[in-house]
Amino acid sequence: MQHNLSLETILTFAQDKMQNLLQLLKNETLILEKNNIEELEKITLEKIAITEEIEKNEQQRIHFLNSKELNPNEPATWLSN
């Protein structure tokens, strides 16, 4: 886990990964309409990978905020800092 990332960088990475997941879900909808099983299997693996990256990023955010003695569940507090 990288400890030298800023909160802004961590949140930017999270935003990028969420946008990637959204695009994957849109692609999945098209694949489901085409009933393409091979492509569905491929996109499922991609979704698993991206959700693992999102989880890792979330752990980085929590670790960062805890190291600053901020509650990760109270964004109003840490966003104002």
NORBEL-V478006 format. One record per helix or strand of 3 or more residues. SS is the DSSP state (H for helix, E for strand). FROM is the first residue (numbers start at 1). TO is the last residue. If there is no record, write none. Layout:
BEGIN
SS_FROM_TO ; SS_FROM_TO
END
This chain:
BEGIN
H_7_34 ; H_37_67 ; H_75_80
END
